[in-house]
Amino acid sequence: MNKSRRSFLKKTSAGAFALSMGGILPGFSAKSYNKIKGANEKITVASMGVNSRGLAVAKNFASQTNCEVLHICDVDSRASKICIDAVSKIQNQIPKDTPDFRKALEDRDLDVLIVTAPDHWHAPAGLLASAAGKHVYLEKPCSHNPKEGEMLVQSAAKYKKVMQMGNQRRSWPNVAQAIKELHAGIIGRPYYAKTWYTNNRASIGKGNKVTVPSWLNFDLWQGPAPRMPYQDNVIHYNWHWFWHWGTGEALNNGTHMVDLARWGLSVDFPTKVNSSGGRYRYQDDWETPDTQMISIEFANKSLITWEGRSCNGKLDESNSVGVIFYAENGSMLIESGNSYKIFDLKNNLIKEVKNDFEIDPRNLQDPSQQLDALHIQNFFDGIRKGTPVISDIDGGYKSTLLMQLGNIAQRTGRTLNINSNNGHILNDEDAMKFWSRSYEPGWEPKV
């Protein structure tokens, strides 16, 4: 990186978008979207994993006028071509096709690695990028297992690089306003946060062991995960439902709402976690639960629950996803969009803040582009100005861990007792086997 770029990244940009921790944007509307884009110099990024959600994220970064996408990195040559074409229509520069993201990390003009690859790659890629002197935008969950999350926190502290997790709702203005009101005591002390996610996912069937397609570098796709034969119902997306690569619905979608619950209750590590559920709807290769109830208790006499229904989309509180806080003097519902409602103890609606944007929480690719741009700009402020990012890796790890502990409780079939100082499982050797994982020899992540 040349001196002028280093100097830029250490200075305040007069055209930078200002969004402080917990800050609110009164009157923010869809028409305001373009106003958040603009600065005097561009932050350069490489996007890793650009099928579906990764494509949407790459396009959103490219749409920021203070950003330029330099590299598109994907093991699927078809996805790379689609993304390069899409990004090229947004920005003046055609990004390079760099299938192996590690080659992109060698580029001295690169500032940021965006990680939207499968879950088993999140932490290993983030660790490599941080060690290479790059900032990291890491989609949730931040890690495949708790040990990797701890390593990410250590890496951010060691290399002093900004690492933001993609739990974008923390940057949605009305959601932030809701949490601010909650903390100010509008309904008294909150003690229970109920969260949920619903969908109508189809069966993935029984896969066949077949020849790896010509468009796929399956060895690089597996990366740090121990090698498995190629199966035709895993790639793309269905890897979420296999423990070897994915983390199930709990971390795929549960992380978003449980993160808000943890923020609202002002809690970190729990004291007790249990889970029940299973693969109930279909008899197929899907391994993780399609129906799951996770309960998480904290030392300050508060509770978070998460209900996941992957195969029954009946709405809860008229929303497919959400969180509702129960408190001494009433309740607060944060809905699937950028909106919330407050009720008194008699169930009377006493305040409603409505959504200003079109949001589809079941859209796998791009549920909320305009709002997510706020999260991106907060990340850029962290790089340019040293502004504390609204979802740093320490908080991202804690929220991810809550759901990982839920999955560990599910897989062991028993309640876990937790050290509330560090989140570690107490007196359970079998459960601690899930704290980390085995790796393909030579691919072990390190700080």
C-alpha positions as CSV (number, residue, x, y, z in Angstrom):
1,M,0.0,0.0,0.0
2,N,1.5,3.4,-1.0
3,K,2.0,6.2,1.5
4,S,-0.9,8.3,0.3
5,R,-3.3,5.4,1.0
6,R,-1.9,4.7,4.4
7,S,-2.2,8.4,5.2
8,F,-5.8,8.4,4.0
9,L,-6.8,5.4,6.1
10,K,-5.5,7.1,9.3
11,K,-7.3,10.4,8.7
12,T,-10.8,11.6,9.0
13,S,-12.6,11.8,5.7
14,A,-14.8,15.0,5.5
15,G,-17.3,13.2,3.3
16,A,-17.6,10.2,5.5
17,F,-21.0,9.0,6.7
18,A,-21.4,9.5,10.4
19,L,-23.2,6.8,12.4
20,S,-22.2,6.6,16.1
21,M,-22.8,3.7,18.4
22,G,-26.5,3.7,19.1
23,G,-26.9,6.8,17.0
24,I,-30.2,7.4,15.3
25,L,-31.1,8.9,12.0
26,P,-34.4,10.8,12.3
27,G,-36.4,10.9,9.1
28,F,-34.1,8.5,7.3
29,S,-35.9,7.2,4.2
30,A,-35.2,5.2,1.1
31,K,-34.4,8.5,-0.7
32,S,-31.6,9.1,1.7
33,Y,-29.8,5.9,0.6
34,N,-27.5,7.7,-1.9
35,K,-26.5,10.3,0.6
36,I,-24.6,7.8,2.7
37,K,-22.4,7.0,-0.3
38,G,-19.4,9.2,-0.9
39,A,-16.0,10.0,0.3
40,N,-12.7,11.4,-1.0
41,E,-10.9,8.1,-1.5
42,K,-11.9,4.5,-1.9
43,I,-11.4,1.6,0.4
44,T,-10.5,-1.5,-1.7
45,V,-12.0,-4.9,-1.0
46,A,-11.9,-8.5,-2.1
47,S,-15.1,-10.6,-1.9
48,M,-14.7,-14.2,-1.0
49,G,-17.7,-16.5,-1.7
50,V,-20.0,-14.7,-4.2
51,N,-22.9,-17.2,-4.8
52,S,-26.3,-16.0,-3.6
53,R,-25.8,-13.9,-0.4
54,G,-22.1,-13.2,-1.3
55,L,-23.2,-11.8,-4.7
56,A,-25.6,-9.3,-2.9
57,V,-22.9,-8.3,-0.4
58,A,-20.3,-7.7,-3.2
59,K,-22.8,-5.6,-5.1
60,N,-23.6,-3.6,-2.0
61,F,-19.9,-2.8,-1.3
62,A,-19.4,-1.9,-5.0
63,S,-22.4,0.5,-4.7
64,Q,-20.6,2.5,-2.1
65,T,-18.9,5.3,-3.8
66,N,-16.1,5.3,-1.2
67,C,-15.3,1.6,-2.1
68,E,-13.9,-0.3,-5.0
69,V,-14.0,-4.1,-5.4
70,L,-10.6,-5.3,-6.6
71,H,-11.0,-9.1,-6.4
72,I,-13.8,-11.6,-6.8
73,C,-12.8,-14.9,-5.2
74,D,-14.9,-18.0,-5.6
75,V,-14.2,-21.7,-6.2
76,D,-17.3,-21.8,-8.5
77,S,-16.2,-20.3,-11.8
78,R,-19.9,-19.7,-12.8
79,A,-20.5,-17.6,-9.7
80,S,-17.3,-15.6,-10.2
81,K,-18.4,-14.6,-13.7
82,I,-21.8,-13.6,-12.7
83,C,-20.5,-11.5,-9.8
84,I,-17.7,-9.9,-11.9
85,D,-20.3,-8.9,-14.5
86,A,-22.7,-7.5,-11.9
87,V,-20.0,-5.5,-10.0
88,S,-18.6,-4.2,-13.3
89,K,-21.9,-2.6,-14.1
90,I,-21.9,-0.8,-10.8
91,Q,-18.3,0.5,-10.6
92,N,-15.9,1.7,-13.3
93,Q,-13.2,-0.9,-12.5
94,I,-13.6,-4.5,-13.6
95,P,-12.6,-6.7,-10.6
96,K,-10.0,-9.4,-11.0
97,D,-11.0,-13.0,-11.1
98,T,-9.0,-14.5,-8.2
99,P,-10.4,-17.9,-7.4
100,D,-8.0,-18.5,-4.4
101,F,-8.6,-15.6,-1.9
102,R,-5.1,-16.1,-0.5
103,K,-3.7,-14.7,-3.7
104,A,-5.8,-11.6,-3.2
105,L,-4.4,-11.2,0.2
106,E,-1.0,-10.7,-1.4
107,D,-2.2,-7.5,-3.1
108,R,-0.6,-4.6,-1.3
109,D,-3.4,-2.3,-2.5
110,L,-6.1,-4.4,-0.9
111,D,-7.6,-3.1,2.4
112,V,-10.4,-5.5,3.2
113,L,-11.4,-9.1,2.8
114,I,-15.2,-9.7,2.8
115,V,-16.0,-13.3,3.9
116,T,-19.3,-14.7,2.7
117,A,-18.1,-18.2,2.1
118,P,-19.6,-21.3,3.9
119,D,-19.4,-21.3,7.7
120,H,-16.4,-23.7,7.9
121,W,-14.3,-21.0,6.1
122,H,-15.4,-17.9,8.1
123,A,-12.8,-18.0,10.9
124,P,-9.9,-19.5,9.0
125,A,-10.3,-16.9,6.2
126,G,-10.6,-14.1,8.7
127,L,-7.5,-15.2,10.5
128,L,-5.5,-15.3,7.3
129,A,-6.7,-11.9,6.3
130,S,-5.9,-10.3,9.6
131,A,-2.4,-11.8,9.7
132,A,-1.9,-10.4,6.1
133,G,-2.7,-6.9,7.4
134,K,-6.2,-6.7,6.0
135,H,-9.4,-5.6,7.7
136,V,-12.2,-8.1,7.7
137,Y,-16.0,-8.0,7.1
138,L,-17.1,-11.3,8.4
139,E,-20.7,-12.6,7.7
140,K,-22.4,-14.3,10.6
141,P,-21.7,-16.7,12.2
142,C,-18.2,-15.6,12.8
143,S,-17.0,-19.1,13.3
144,H,-17.9,-22.8,12.9
145,N,-17.0,-23.6,16.5
146,P,-16.3,-21.7,19.7
147,K,-12.5,-22.2,19.6
148,E,-12.3,-20.4,16.2
149,G,-14.3,-17.5,17.7
150,E,-11.8,-17.1,20.5
151,M,-9.0,-17.1,17.9
152,L,-10.7,-14.3,16.0
153,V,-10.8,-12.2,19.1
154,Q,-7.2,-12.9,19.7
155,S,-6.3,-12.1,16.1
156,A,-8.1,-8.7,16.1
157,A,-6.2,-7.8,19.3
158,K,-2.8,-8.9,18.0
159,Y,-2.9,-7.4,14.5
160,K,-5.0,-4.3,15.3
161,K,-7.2,-4.7,12.3
162,V,-10.9,-3.9,12.2
163,M,-13.1,-7.0,12.2
164,Q,-16.9,-6.4,11.8
165,M,-19.4,-9.2,11.9
166,G,-22.4,-9.0,9.5
167,N,-25.2,-8.9,12.1
168,Q,-26.5,-5.9,10.2
169,R,-29.5,-5.2,12.3
170,R,-27.3,-3.4,14.9
171,S,-26.9,-0.6,12.3
172,W,-30.6,-0.4,11.4
173,P,-31.7,3.0,12.8
174,N,-35.1,2.1,14.3
175,V,-33.7,-1.1,15.8
176,A,-30.9,0.8,17.4
177,Q,-33.5,3.3,18.7
178,A,-35.6,0.5,20.1
179,I,-32.6,-0.9,22.1
180,K,-31.8,2.6,23.3
181,E,-35.3,3.1,24.6
182,L,-35.2,-0.4,26.2
183,H,-32.0,0.5,28.0
184,A,-33.5,3.8,29.1
185,G,-36.2,1.9,31.0
186,I,-39.3,2.5,28.9
187,I,-40.8,-0.8,30.0
188,G,-38.7,-1.3,33.2
189,R,-36.1,-4.0,33.6
190,P,-36.3,-6.6,30.7
191,Y,-35.7,-10.1,31.9
192,Y,-36.9,-12.4,29.1
193,A,-36.2,-12.1,25.3
194,K,-38.0,-14.5,23.0
195,T,-36.6,-14.9,19.5
196,W,-37.7,-16.9,16.5
197,Y,-37.2,-17.8,12.8
198,T,-39.7,-19.5,10.5
199,N,-39.5,-20.8,6.9
200,N,-40.9,-23.4,4.6
201,R,-37.7,-25.1,3.4
202,A,-38.1,-28.2,1.1
203,S,-36.4,-31.6,1.6
204,I,-32.9,-31.9,0.3
205,G,-33.4,-35.5,-0.5
206,K,-30.8,-38.3,-0.6
207,G,-27.6,-37.2,-2.3
208,N,-25.4,-39.2,-4.6
209,K,-21.6,-39.5,-4.7
210,V,-20.8,-38.2,-8.2
211,T,-17.9,-36.6,-10.1
212,V,-17.0,-33.1,-9.0
213,P,-18.3,-30.6,-11.6
214,S,-15.8,-28.9,-13.9
215,W,-16.8,-25.5,-12.6
216,L,-16.0,-26.3,-9.0
217,N,-12.6,-26.4,-7.1
218,F,-14.0,-28.8,-4.5
219,D,-10.6,-29.1,-2.7
220,L,-10.4,-25.4,-2.1
221,W,-14.1,-25.3,-1.2
222,Q,-13.5,-27.8,1.6
223,G,-10.3,-26.0,2.6
224,P,-9.8,-26.4,6.4
225,A,-12.5,-29.2,6.7
226,P,-11.3,-32.8,6.6
227,R,-11.9,-34.2,3.1
228,M,-15.2,-35.7,2.2
229,P,-16.4,-37.1,-1.2
230,Y,-18.4,-34.8,-3.4
231,Q,-22.2,-35.2,-3.0
232,D,-24.7,-33.6,-5.3
233,N,-27.1,-32.2,-2.7
234,V,-24.6,-30.2,-0.7
235,I,-23.4,-27.3,-2.9
236,H,-24.8,-24.7,-3.0
237,Y,-26.6,-23.7,0.2
238,N,-27.5,-27.2,1.6
239,W,-24.1,-27.4,3.3
240,H,-25.8,-25.3,6.1
241,W,-27.5,-28.5,7.2
242,F,-24.4,-30.7,7.5
243,W,-22.4,-30.5,10.7
244,H,-19.2,-31.0,8.8
245,W,-19.5,-27.6,7.1
246,G,-22.5,-25.8,8.5
247,T,-24.1,-24.8,11.8
248,G,-27.8,-25.3,11.1
249,E,-30.6,-22.8,11.3
250,A,-29.6,-21.7,14.8
251,L,-26.5,-19.9,13.5
252,N,-27.7,-19.4,9.9
253,N,-30.6,-17.2,11.0
254,G,-30.9,-17.4,14.8
255,T,-27.7,-15.5,15.4
256,H,-29.3,-12.3,14.1
257,M,-32.1,-12.2,16.6
258,V,-30.3,-13.6,19.5
259,D,-27.6,-10.9,19.0
260,L,-30.4,-8.3,19.4
261,A,-31.7,-10.2,22.5
262,R,-28.2,-10.2,24.1
263,W,-27.8,-6.5,23.3
264,G,-31.1,-5.6,24.7
265,L,-30.6,-7.6,28.0
266,S,-27.0,-6.3,28.3
267,V,-25.6,-9.8,28.9
268,D,-22.4,-11.5,27.7
269,F,-21.8,-15.2,28.7
270,P,-24.6,-17.4,30.1
271,T,-24.8,-19.7,33.1
272,K,-26.9,-22.5,31.6
273,V,-27.9,-23.6,28.1
274,N,-30.2,-26.4,26.9
275,S,-31.8,-27.4,23.6
276,S,-34.5,-29.8,22.3
277,G,-35.6,-30.6,18.7
278,G,-34.4,-32.5,15.7
279,R,-34.9,-33.3,12.0
280,Y,-38.6,-33.9,12.2
281,R,-40.2,-32.8,8.9
282,Y,-38.4,-35.0,6.3
283,Q,-36.3,-38.1,6.2
284,D,-33.3,-37.1,4.1
285,D,-29.6,-36.1,4.4
286,W,-30.3,-33.0,6.5
287,E,-28.4,-33.5,9.8
288,T,-29.1,-30.3,11.8
289,P,-32.5,-29.6,13.5
290,D,-35.3,-28.3,11.4
291,T,-37.2,-27.7,14.6
292,Q,-35.3,-26.5,17.7
293,M,-35.9,-24.7,21.0
294,I,-32.8,-23.2,22.6
295,S,-32.9,-21.8,26.2
296,I,-30.1,-19.6,27.5
297,E,-30.0,-18.4,31.1
298,F,-27.9,-15.6,32.6
299,A,-26.6,-14.7,36.1
300,N,-28.6,-11.4,36.2
301,K,-31.9,-13.4,36.3
302,S,-32.6,-13.1,32.6
303,L,-33.4,-15.5,29.8
304,I,-33.2,-15.8,26.0
305,T,-35.0,-18.4,24.0
306,W,-34.8,-19.1,20.3
307,E,-37.4,-21.1,18.4
308,G,-36.3,-22.3,14.9
309,R,-38.9,-23.7,12.5
310,S,-37.2,-24.3,9.1
311,C,-40.1,-26.3,7.7
312,N,-43.2,-24.6,9.0
313,G,-43.5,-20.9,8.1
314,K,-46.4,-20.0,10.4
315,L,-45.7,-16.5,11.6
316,D,-45.2,-15.5,15.2
317,E,-46.4,-12.1,16.3
318,S,-47.2,-11.6,12.6
319,N,-43.5,-11.9,11.7
320,S,-41.3,-14.6,10.2
321,V,-38.4,-13.5,12.4
322,G,-38.3,-11.3,15.5
323,V,-37.5,-10.7,19.1
324,I,-39.8,-9.6,21.9
325,F,-38.6,-8.4,25.3
326,Y,-40.7,-8.9,28.4
327,A,-40.1,-6.5,31.2
328,E,-41.5,-5.3,34.5
329,N,-43.9,-2.8,33.0
330,G,-44.6,-4.1,29.5
331,S,-43.1,-5.6,26.4
332,M,-41.2,-4.5,23.3
333,L,-41.5,-6.3,19.9
334,I,-38.7,-5.7,17.4
335,E,-40.1,-7.0,14.1
336,S,-38.5,-8.5,11.1
337,G,-37.9,-5.1,9.6
338,N,-36.7,-1.8,10.8
339,S,-39.6,-1.3,13.1
340,Y,-40.8,-1.9,16.7
341,K,-43.8,-1.8,19.0
342,I,-44.2,-1.2,22.7
343,F,-47.0,-2.6,24.8
344,D,-48.1,-2.1,28.4
345,L,-48.9,-4.9,30.8
346,K,-52.5,-4.9,29.6
347,N,-51.3,-5.6,26.0
348,N,-52.2,-2.0,24.9
349,L,-50.0,-0.7,22.1
350,I,-48.5,2.5,23.5
351,K,-45.9,3.2,20.8
352,E,-45.2,2.1,17.3
353,V,-42.2,3.0,15.1
354,K,-42.8,1.8,11.5
355,N,-40.4,0.4,8.9
356,D,-39.2,2.9,6.3
357,F,-37.8,0.2,4.0
358,E,-38.9,-2.8,2.0
359,I,-37.5,-5.9,3.7
360,D,-38.0,-9.6,3.0
361,P,-36.3,-11.6,5.8
362,R,-36.8,-14.9,3.9
363,N,-34.9,-13.6,0.9
364,L,-31.7,-15.7,1.0
365,Q,-29.7,-13.3,-1.1
366,D,-30.5,-9.7,-0.3
367,P,-33.2,-9.0,2.3
368,S,-32.3,-5.4,3.1
369,Q,-29.6,-3.7,0.8
370,Q,-30.2,-0.1,1.8
371,L,-30.1,-0.7,5.5
372,D,-27.1,-3.1,5.3
373,A,-25.2,-0.2,3.6
374,L,-25.3,1.6,7.0
375,H,-23.4,-1.4,8.5
376,I,-20.8,-1.2,5.7
377,Q,-20.3,2.5,6.3
378,N,-19.9,2.0,10.0
379,F,-17.2,-0.6,9.1
380,F,-15.5,2.0,6.8
381,D,-15.6,4.6,9.6
382,G,-13.8,2.1,11.8
383,I,-11.1,1.8,9.2
384,R,-10.8,5.5,8.3
385,K,-11.3,7.1,11.7
386,G,-10.9,4.5,14.3
387,T,-14.6,4.7,15.2
388,P,-15.6,1.7,17.3
389,V,-17.6,-0.5,15.0
390,I,-21.1,-1.3,16.1
391,S,-20.5,-5.1,15.8
392,D,-16.9,-5.8,16.6
393,I,-15.6,-9.3,16.7
394,D,-15.7,-9.5,20.5
395,G,-19.5,-8.9,20.5
396,G,-19.9,-11.0,17.4
397,Y,-18.2,-13.9,19.0
398,K,-20.3,-13.7,22.2
399,S,-23.6,-13.8,20.2
400,T,-22.3,-16.6,17.9
401,L,-21.2,-18.6,21.0
402,L,-24.7,-18.5,22.5
403,M,-26.1,-20.4,19.5
404,Q,-23.1,-22.7,19.3
405,L,-23.7,-23.7,22.9
406,G,-27.3,-24.4,22.0
407,N,-26.1,-26.7,19.3
408,I,-23.7,-28.4,21.6
409,A,-26.5,-29.0,24.1
410,Q,-28.6,-30.4,21.3
411,R,-25.9,-32.8,20.2
412,T,-25.0,-34.0,23.6
413,G,-28.7,-34.2,24.7
414,R,-28.2,-32.5,28.0
415,T,-28.2,-29.1,29.8
416,L,-24.8,-27.4,29.8
417,N,-23.5,-25.5,32.8
418,I,-21.4,-22.5,31.7
419,N,-18.7,-20.4,33.2
420,S,-20.3,-16.9,33.1
421,N,-16.8,-15.3,33.0
422,N,-15.7,-16.8,29.7
423,G,-18.5,-18.9,28.2
424,H,-16.6,-22.2,28.7
425,I,-18.6,-25.4,29.4
426,L,-18.1,-26.7,33.0
427,N,-17.4,-30.3,34.0
428,D,-18.4,-31.9,30.7
429,E,-15.6,-33.5,28.7
430,D,-18.0,-34.9,26.1
431,A,-19.5,-31.5,25.4
432,M,-16.1,-29.8,25.2
433,K,-15.2,-32.1,22.3
434,F,-17.5,-29.8,20.3
435,W,-15.6,-26.7,21.4
436,S,-13.2,-27.2,18.4
437,R,-13.0,-29.5,15.4
438,S,-10.5,-31.6,13.5
439,Y,-8.9,-30.0,10.4
440,E,-7.5,-31.2,7.1
441,P,-3.7,-31.7,7.8
442,G,-1.9,-28.5,6.7
443,W,-5.0,-26.4,6.9
444,E,-5.1,-25.8,10.7
445,P,-6.0,-22.1,11.5
446,K,-3.7,-20.1,13.8
447,V,-3.4,-16.7,15.2
